[in-house]
Amino acid sequence: MGILNTRKSETGILGTIPITPRSLSPRELITLSLRIHDRLIAETDAATLSQLDRHTLAGSVNEIMNSMMSEDLSVLPGKYREPVISAVIDEVLGYGPLQTLLNDPNVSEIMVNGPFQVFIERDGQISPTEQVFRDSAHVMRIIDKIISPLGRRIDESSPMVDGRLPDGSRINAIIHPLAIKGPFLTIRKFSADPFTVDDLMQFGTLTRDMADFLSACIRGGINIIVSGGTATGKTTTLNALSSYISDRERIITIEDAAELQLQQTHVLGLEARPENMEGIGHVTIRMLVRNALRMRPDRIIVGECRGGEALDMLQAMNTGHDGSLTTLHANSPRHVISRLQTMVLMAGTDLPSKAILDQISAAINLIVHQTRLIDGQRKITHITEITGANGEDILMDDVFLFDQEGVDSRGRVIGAHCATGYRPVLLDKLKKQGITLPDAIFDRRCPA
């Protein structure tokens, strides 16, 4: 009797299921693969398994699957054998149902909304997948497999955790009781081969004129903030722009979770650390920024300013660390200023608003604002110069804009990048360093 060729329900290696000819659901397939996985673990030392290559492991999985089917007289159609073997191997050597998605270079984000709902982002669009877990315990097993090598933990007393995969991909997990229908797992993937400015131009994120201007600014030591909302590509843009930094400079990067992939030779990466299981050992971004100032940096790059470290970053920019870069969440270049004010106050200072604005206007030269459009495209929509402060107001002028005209019948945004006609004040600083740009770059090409 086989599991797909009898006329009644029968208990086979998939458990009690209808046995009339039909396709197996993703949930049934993952259940089968986990039963084979558990048998494999029971019969073979786990340390030995982890040392096997995929081909050798596939042979072992196939033997166990044949043994289990012969024991209960089950038959698994040939078209399912390879997916089941692959799923078992991914459980042993990888991250279970997520491994296929992690291997797909076109997937930029993976969102696990509980055991039976997995979404991905591909080409800027979010869509569901057929990948499922057996149950919540299965999701927890994969989360533990990710965070255990990092020395992190997650349980009811500590139900949130951040970390990263060996390839640099960033993960966040949150479980019960905070996640009502969880556990939830989010993975932000990063390419092993980081995007270059040429790649971003090919994607339409910016134009050649914009790239030439930003290249000159970075080579000339202009302090830049890359801003935007969540998943707009801020870190990708920051990483690409960092390629313009000279290989002769000493660069210190500071991040919550290491994501930047700088190609220069003299790069020192610092990473914040959460508290350990005893509740001690917490090292913040702010502490690392302060320490970086004692390490003789030519450039300081902060992956993202989120709190009181903004004050230390501004002070570093104001005390000779020209060409520093950072990102922050904001909805517009003007919103960057209010966010910075708030973060400076989070440092516990009692500075008056005017003093904070003076610090910002003296430290920040340029804001590169990025947006994820409704069709999933990521565009630099503003390159804006900060020219000074006037009382309680910061003076700003747009150098380049993305002019959005509308949306076509397929839902694609219609628009183009353009120069506003404004010639930045910082060109004088660049000229003194022998860096010049053609005037035509700044000729007005935006609609009136």
C-alpha positions as a printed Julia matrix, in Angstrom:
448×3 Matrix{Float64}:
  0.0    0.0     0.0
  1.39   3.42   -0.95
  0.52   6.78    0.41
 -0.76   7.97   -2.95
 -2.31   4.86   -4.46
 -4.93   3.4    -2.12
 -8.62   4.17   -1.77
 -8.75   4.95    1.91
 -6.97   7.01    4.53
 -3.93   5.32    5.96
 -1.05   6.17    8.28
  2.19   6.52    6.31
  5.35   8.55    6.79
  3.28  11.73    6.44
  0.92  10.67    9.18
 -2.82  10.06    8.66
 -3.78  11.81    5.41
 -6.15  11.1     2.49
 -4.35   8.66    0.19
 -6.09   9.28   -3.12
 -3.77  10.57   -5.86
 -3.13  14.29   -5.36
 -0.41  16.87   -4.87
  1.16  17.3    -1.46
  0.91  20.71    0.14
  4.01  22.67    1.21
  3.04  22.02    4.82
  2.89  18.25    4.27
  6.24  18.3     2.51
  7.92  20.22    5.32
  6.36  17.83    7.85
  7.82  14.88    5.97
 11.25  16.48    5.67
 11.35  17.21    9.4
 10.42  13.62   10.27
 13.29  12.43    8.1
 15.54  15.09    9.63
 14.7   13.95   13.17
 15.44  10.34   12.22
 18.73  11.42   10.63
 19.76  13.3    13.78
 18.8   10.32   15.96
 20.9    7.92   13.9
 23.91  10.12   13.14
 26.09  12.35   15.29
 25.14  16.0    14.67
 28.78  17.11   14.54
 29.47  14.53   11.83
 26.48  15.65    9.78
 27.6   19.27    9.82
 30.9   18.24    8.2
 29.32  16.42    5.25
 28.98  17.96    1.8
 25.55  18.2     0.14
 26.14  15.2    -2.14
 27.14  12.84    0.68
 24.36  14.1     2.92
 21.81  13.63    0.11
 22.79   9.96   -0.06
 22.24   9.51    3.68
 18.86  11.28    3.52
 17.76   9.11    0.6
 18.66   5.92    2.49
 16.7    6.98    5.57
 13.7    8.03    3.45
 13.67   4.64    1.69
 13.96   2.89    5.05
 11.06   4.83    6.56
  8.83   4.19    3.55
  9.6    0.47    3.54
  8.8    0.25    7.24
  5.26   1.57    6.76
  4.82   0.46    3.13
  4.56   4.02    1.86
  5.44   5.27   -1.6
  6.51   8.84   -2.34
  6.16   9.87   -6.01
  9.44  10.64   -7.7
  8.67  14.33   -8.26
  8.62  14.89   -4.49
 11.82  13.05   -3.61
 14.25  15.79   -4.66
 12.36  18.63   -2.89
 12.17  16.55    0.31
 15.88  15.62    0.2
 16.78  19.27   -0.44
 14.58  20.41    2.46
 16.25  17.95    4.85
 19.72  19.1     3.78
 18.68  22.74    4.3
 17.59  21.82    7.83
 20.99  20.26    8.56
 23.34  22.64    6.78
 21.27  25.8     6.42
 18.24  27.61    7.77
 15.42  25.28    6.82
 12.61  26.69    4.63
 14.43  30.04    4.44
 17.55  28.67    2.75
 16.09  28.72   -0.75
 15.1   32.36   -0.29
 18.49  33.24    1.15
 20.14  31.67   -1.91
 18.02  33.73   -4.33
 20.05  36.86   -5.23
 16.89  38.68   -6.34
 15.29  38.48   -2.88
 16.21  41.52   -0.81
 14.07  40.92    2.29
 12.45  37.91    3.96
  9.53  38.37    6.36
  8.32  35.42    8.44
  4.89  36.27    9.85
  4.5   33.12   11.9
  4.97  29.52   10.76
  2.55  29.49    7.83
  3.12  32.88    6.2
  6.42  33.93    4.63
  6.71  37.04    2.47
  9.62  38.34    0.41
 10.62  41.59   -1.22
 11.85  41.26   -4.8
 12.51  44.23   -7.09
 10.95  46.52   -4.51
  7.66  44.58   -4.4
  6.39  42.46   -1.5
  4.78  39.11   -2.33
  3.88  35.85   -0.5
  5.82  32.62   -0.98
  4.96  28.93   -0.7
  7.57  28.43    2.0
  6.13  27.33    5.36
  7.32  25.98    8.69
  5.82  23.01   10.49
  4.83  25.07   13.52
  6.03  27.88   15.79
  8.58  25.58   17.42
 10.14  25.05   14.0
 10.48  28.82   13.51
 12.06  29.11   16.96
 14.56  26.39   16.08
 15.7   28.36   13.03
 15.91  31.6    15.04
 18.04  29.85   17.68
 20.26  28.43   14.94
 20.87  31.97   13.69
 21.51  33.73   16.99
 23.29  31.05   19.03
 26.67  31.53   17.27
 26.34  35.26   18.01
 26.06  34.71   21.75
 22.52  36.11   21.73
 19.41  34.63   23.28
 15.66  34.99   22.88
 13.01  33.82   25.31
 10.02  35.22   27.23
 12.28  37.29   29.46
 14.12  38.7    26.44
 11.65  38.41   23.53
 13.47  40.6    20.97
 16.83  40.14   19.34
 18.91  41.69   16.55
 21.79  39.98   14.82
 23.28  39.08   11.48
 23.95  36.04    9.35
 27.52  35.09    8.36
 27.03  36.86    5.0
 26.19  40.12    6.77
 22.42  39.95    6.31
 20.64  41.67    9.2
 18.02  39.81   11.23
 15.4   40.81   13.77
 13.26  38.37   15.72
 10.41  39.02   18.12
  8.42  36.29   19.87
  5.57  35.68   22.31
  4.33  37.44   24.41
  5.2   40.56   22.36
  4.42  38.94   19.01
  0.76  37.98   19.24
  0.76  35.54   16.32
  4.49  35.06   16.22
  7.27  34.25   16.29
  8.16  36.89   13.69
 11.48  36.97   11.87
 12.73  39.63    9.44
 15.91  39.26    7.38
 17.39  42.16    5.41
 19.72  40.57    2.87
 22.94  42.08    1.61
 24.69  41.15   -1.57
 28.05  39.42   -1.27
 29.09  41.69   -4.14
 28.01  45.17   -2.96
 26.33  47.53   -5.41
 28.48  50.22   -6.93
 27.51  53.73   -7.97
 27.41  52.46  -11.56
 24.87  49.85  -10.45
 22.75  52.54   -8.8
 22.85  54.59  -11.99
 21.74  51.55  -13.95
 18.84  51.09  -11.52
 17.88  54.73  -11.99
 18.61  55.67   -8.37
 20.65  58.66   -9.54
 22.15  60.16  -12.72
 25.74  60.58  -13.89
 25.68  64.3   -13.04
 24.48  63.52   -9.51
 27.16  60.83   -9.12
 29.89  63.19  -10.32
 28.74  65.85   -7.85
 28.63  63.4    -4.93
 32.02  61.98   -5.91
 33.52  65.47   -5.77
 31.86  66.14   -2.41
 33.16  62.97   -0.8
 36.68  63.39   -2.19
 36.59  67.0    -0.96
 35.66  66.13    2.63
 32.03  67.29    2.62
 29.97  65.99    5.56
 26.96  64.1     4.23
 23.8   62.58    5.7
 21.96  59.95    3.67
 18.32  60.06    4.79
 15.11  58.25    3.93
 12.42  55.95    5.26
 12.67  52.26    6.08
 13.88  50.04    3.2
 14.62  52.97    0.9
 18.21  51.85    0.29
 20.08  54.27    2.55
 22.78  51.81    3.58
 23.23  50.59    0.01
 23.72  54.18   -1.17
 26.07  55.01    1.7
 28.13  51.92    0.94
 28.33  52.79   -2.76
 29.27  56.43   -2.1
 32.02  55.36    0.3
 33.9   53.95   -2.69
 34.93  57.54   -3.52
 36.98  57.8    -0.31
 40.71  57.65   -0.92
 42.5   54.42   -0.12
 45.07  56.49    1.78
 42.63  57.51    4.5
 41.98  55.8     7.83
 38.25  55.03    8.01
 36.34  53.94   11.11
 32.86  52.49   10.64
 30.42  52.28   13.55
 27.24  50.2    13.3
 24.58  48.43   15.33
 24.94  45.39   13.06
 27.82  45.32   10.6
 26.4   45.93    7.11
 28.85  48.25    5.38
 31.27  46.6     2.95
 33.98  49.17    2.32
 36.66  48.15   -0.15
 39.51  50.37    1.11
 42.46  48.75    2.89
 42.57  50.96    6.01
 39.1   50.33    7.45
 38.38  49.63   11.12
 34.89  48.29   11.81
 33.26  48.78   15.22
 29.97  47.15   16.18
 27.68  47.9    19.11
 26.94  45.11   21.57
 23.76  44.36   23.51
 23.81  43.34   27.14
 24.63  39.7    27.86
 22.54  37.16   29.74
 23.61  38.72   33.03
 22.35  42.12   31.89
 25.8   43.68   31.55
 28.27  44.46   28.79
 26.04  46.79   26.77
 28.13  48.98   24.38
 26.2   51.7    22.56
 26.82  53.49   19.28
 27.48  56.66   21.26
 30.22  54.98   23.27
 31.82  53.75   20.06
 31.69  57.21   18.44
 33.47  58.68   21.45
 36.08  55.93   21.34
 36.57  56.38   17.59
 37.67  59.98   18.18
 40.69  58.57   20.08
 41.66  56.28   17.18
 43.0   58.97   14.85
 40.31  58.65   12.16
 40.38  60.52    8.87
 36.74  59.61    8.32
 34.01  58.41   10.64
 31.08  56.56    9.09
 28.13  55.8    11.37
 25.79  53.22    9.85
 22.76  54.96   11.33
 22.21  57.71   13.88
 19.26  56.87   16.11
 19.88  58.61   19.4
 22.33  60.59   21.51
 25.25  59.63   19.29
 24.02  62.36   16.91
 25.5   64.98   19.25
 28.9   63.28   19.27
 28.74  62.9    15.49
 28.02  66.62   15.05
 30.86  67.53   17.38
 33.24  65.24   15.47
 32.23  66.9    12.2
 32.79  70.3    13.78
 36.26  69.45   15.1
 38.18  68.46   12.0
 36.73  65.1    10.94
 35.64  66.34    7.55
 34.04  63.96    5.1
 32.16  62.0     7.73
 29.05  60.1     6.63
 25.96  58.71    8.32
 22.36  57.74    7.65
 19.16  58.47    9.53
 15.45  57.89    9.15
 13.54  60.93    7.9
 10.71  61.73    5.5
 12.35  64.73    3.8
 15.52  66.85    3.98
 13.68  69.34    6.2
 12.61  66.5     8.48
 16.29  65.53    8.88
 16.84  68.75   10.84
 14.02  68.14   13.32
 15.14  64.52   13.74
 18.68  65.67   14.5
 17.39  68.18   17.06
 15.43  65.43   18.79
 18.38  63.04   18.82
 20.72  65.68   20.24
 18.27  66.19   23.12
 18.27  62.41   23.64
 21.94  62.78   24.62
 20.71  64.39   27.85
 22.0   67.86   27.01
 20.19  71.04   27.92
 21.22  73.02   24.85
 18.89  75.74   23.58
 17.31  75.14   20.18
 19.41  77.85   18.49
 22.65  76.3    19.74
 21.63  72.91   18.36
 20.72  74.43   15.0
 24.06  76.24   14.89
 25.82  72.92   15.51
 23.82  71.25   12.72
 24.36  74.03   10.17
 28.1   74.12   10.89
 28.54  70.33   10.78
 26.29  69.07    7.97
 26.97  70.22    4.42
 24.77  67.97    2.33
 21.67  65.8     2.66
 21.11  62.97    0.17
 17.47  61.94    0.57
 16.24  58.63   -0.8
 12.66  57.41   -1.29
 11.04  54.11   -2.16
  8.35  54.97   -4.72
  4.94  53.3    -4.94
  6.16  50.97   -7.72
  9.11  49.76   -5.63
 11.78  51.86   -7.33
 14.32  53.48   -5.04
 15.33  56.98   -6.06
 17.48  59.74   -4.65
 14.79  62.4    -4.7
 16.77  65.29   -3.17
 20.38  66.36   -2.95
 20.14  69.37   -0.68
 22.83  71.74    0.6
 22.68  73.26    4.1
 24.01  76.8     3.79
 23.61  78.13    7.33
 21.19  79.05   10.08
 18.94  82.06   10.45
 17.66  82.24   14.01
 15.39  79.25   14.5
 15.58  78.17   10.88
 18.09  76.18    8.82
 18.8   77.52    5.34
 18.63  74.81    2.67
 18.74  74.72   -1.13
 18.04  71.79   -3.44
 20.79  71.0    -5.95
 19.09  68.02   -7.63
 15.52  66.71   -7.45
 13.47  63.83   -8.78
 10.51  65.35  -10.6
  7.62  62.86  -10.49
  5.0   63.49  -13.13
  2.57  60.66  -12.41
  2.01  56.93  -12.84
  1.53  55.0   -16.08
 -1.1   52.33  -16.84
  1.17  49.6   -15.43
  1.61  51.41  -12.12
  5.16  52.55  -12.91
  6.17  56.0   -11.73
  6.84  58.52  -14.49
  9.51  61.09  -13.72
 13.12  62.17  -14.12
 16.03  63.57  -12.15
 16.88  67.18  -12.82
 19.15  69.99  -11.71
 17.46  72.98  -10.09
 19.9   75.58  -11.39
 21.26  76.27   -7.9
 25.06  76.37   -7.64
 26.15  75.06   -4.23
 28.18  77.25   -1.88
 30.43  74.26   -1.13
 31.87  74.48   -4.63
 34.25  77.13   -3.27
 35.62  74.65   -0.72
 36.05  72.02   -3.41
 37.8   74.48   -5.74
 40.39  75.28   -3.07
 41.25  71.56   -3.05
 41.63  71.48   -6.81
 38.28  69.77   -7.39
 36.19  71.43  -10.08
 32.97  70.47  -11.8
 31.54  71.62  -15.14
 29.0   74.43  -14.74
 26.64  72.53  -17.06
 26.0   69.95  -14.31
 24.03  72.57  -12.41
 22.15  74.18  -15.33
 18.45  74.23  -14.61
 16.63  71.27  -16.09
 13.63  71.06  -13.74
 10.18  72.31  -14.8
  9.39  75.78  -13.5
